[in-house]
Amino acid sequence: MEQSIGRLTVFFDPPFWVGVFERIENGKLTASRVTFGAEPKDYEVWDFILKHYHELVFSPAVDARIKKTPDNPKRRQRDAKKQLQNPGIGTKSQQALQMHLEENKAERRQTSREKKEREKQRQFDLKQQKRKKKHRGH
């Protein structure tokens, strides 16, 4: 049986409010980070989820274990209280987000390097054309 779990954690990361979407499918965790700016109201978060969830770019998958919790209502209440006391995001999510950032960084470096090389080649070609124009057939 395939199990999917989704979680959104909203917290204050000075100077902005940030939301981290975590998605666990088939034992793999992926995460996406969204900056809200000012403190979002509940209805604003819900509206964002409904309208923009499909636009989120999730990080590469990281292995994650799904802990099976008993169906005890008091246990669930304690777990919810514990989660409210610790407003940070999980370390697995942080790893996934960090991996995603590093991939984007490497991709940006590669495109920037290629762009620089193209510009350098263009400048060289212009210089060569200018030199050839000066030596018109003497």
C-alpha positions as CSV (number, residue, x, y, z in Angstrom):
1,M,0.0,0.0,0.0
2,E,1.4,3.4,-1.0
3,Q,1.3,6.0,1.7
4,S,1.7,9.7,1.2
5,I,2.2,12.3,3.9
6,G,2.2,16.0,3.5
7,R,3.2,18.6,6.1
8,L,3.5,22.4,6.1
9,T,5.5,24.2,8.8
10,V,5.3,28.0,9.0
11,F,7.9,29.7,11.2
12,F,9.6,33.1,11.6
13,D,13.1,33.1,10.0
14,P,14.1,36.8,10.5
15,P,13.1,39.0,8.8
16,F,10.4,36.9,7.0
17,W,7.9,34.3,7.7
18,V,8.8,31.0,5.9
19,G,6.8,27.9,5.0
20,V,8.4,24.5,4.5
21,F,6.3,22.0,2.6
22,E,7.4,18.4,3.3
23,R,6.1,15.5,1.2
24,I,6.8,11.8,2.0
25,E,6.0,9.3,-0.7
26,N,7.2,5.7,-0.8
27,G,9.7,6.4,2.1
28,K,11.3,9.3,0.3
29,L,11.1,12.9,1.6
30,T,11.1,16.0,-0.6
31,A,10.8,19.5,0.6
32,S,10.1,23.0,-0.8
33,R,10.6,26.4,0.9
34,V,8.3,29.4,0.4
35,T,8.8,32.9,1.8
36,F,5.6,34.6,2.8
37,G,7.0,37.9,4.0
38,A,4.6,39.2,6.7
39,E,3.0,36.8,9.1
40,P,0.4,34.9,7.0
41,K,-3.1,34.4,8.3
42,D,-4.6,30.9,8.3
43,Y,-6.9,31.7,5.3
44,E,-3.9,33.2,3.4
45,V,-1.9,29.9,3.9
46,W,-4.9,27.8,2.9
47,D,-5.4,30.0,-0.2
48,F,-1.7,29.6,-1.1
49,I,-2.0,25.9,-0.8
50,L,-5.1,25.7,-3.0
51,K,-3.8,28.0,-5.7
52,H,0.0,27.6,-5.8
53,Y,0.9,24.1,-4.5
54,H,1.2,22.7,-8.0
55,E,3.8,25.4,-8.8
56,L,6.2,24.4,-6.0
57,V,9.6,23.0,-6.9
58,F,10.5,20.2,-4.5
59,S,14.0,19.1,-3.7
60,P,15.5,15.8,-4.7
61,A,14.3,12.8,-2.6
62,V,16.0,11.8,0.6
63,D,15.4,8.6,2.4
64,A,13.0,9.0,5.4
65,R,11.4,6.5,7.7
66,I,7.7,6.8,8.5
67,K,7.0,6.1,12.1
68,K,3.8,4.4,12.8
69,T,2.1,6.0,15.8
70,P,-0.6,4.3,17.8
71,D,-4.2,5.5,17.4
72,N,-4.4,6.8,20.9
73,P,-6.1,10.3,21.1
74,K,-4.0,11.3,24.1
75,R,-0.8,10.3,22.3
76,R,-1.8,12.3,19.2
77,Q,-2.6,15.3,21.5
78,R,0.8,15.1,23.1
79,D,2.5,14.8,19.8
80,A,0.7,17.9,18.5
81,K,1.7,19.8,21.6
82,K,5.3,18.7,21.1
83,Q,5.3,19.8,17.5
84,L,4.0,23.2,18.5
85,Q,6.8,23.6,21.1
86,N,9.5,22.9,18.5
87,P,8.7,25.3,15.6
88,G,11.7,24.3,13.5
89,I,11.8,22.0,10.5
90,G,13.2,18.5,10.5
91,T,16.8,17.7,9.7
92,K,15.8,15.5,6.8
93,S,13.9,18.4,5.3
94,Q,16.9,20.7,5.8
95,Q,19.1,18.1,4.1
96,A,16.7,17.9,1.2
97,L,16.5,21.7,0.9
98,Q,20.3,22.1,1.1
99,M,20.8,19.5,-1.6
100,H,18.3,21.4,-3.8
101,L,20.1,24.7,-3.2
102,E,23.5,23.1,-4.1
103,E,22.1,21.7,-7.3
104,N,20.7,25.1,-8.3
105,K,24.0,26.7,-7.4
106,A,26.0,24.3,-9.6
107,E,23.5,24.9,-12.4
108,R,23.8,28.7,-12.1
109,R,27.6,28.5,-12.1
110,Q,27.5,26.4,-15.2
111,T,25.2,28.7,-17.1
112,S,27.1,31.8,-16.0
113,R,30.4,30.2,-17.1
114,E,28.9,29.4,-20.5
115,K,27.5,32.9,-20.8
116,K,30.9,34.4,-20.0
117,E,32.7,32.2,-22.6
118,R,30.2,33.2,-25.2
119,E,30.7,36.9,-24.4
120,K,34.4,36.5,-24.5
121,Q,34.2,34.8,-27.9
122,R,31.9,37.5,-29.2
123,Q,34.4,40.2,-28.1
124,F,37.3,38.3,-29.8
125,D,35.3,38.0,-33.0
126,L,34.5,41.7,-33.0
127,K,38.2,42.5,-32.5
128,Q,39.2,40.2,-35.4
129,Q,36.7,41.8,-37.7
130,K,38.0,45.2,-36.8
131,R,41.6,44.2,-37.5
132,K,40.6,42.7,-40.9
133,K,38.7,45.9,-41.7
134,K,41.9,48.0,-41.2
135,H,43.9,45.7,-43.5
136,R,41.8,46.1,-46.6
137,G,44.2,45.0,-49.3
138,H,47.5,46.8,-49.3
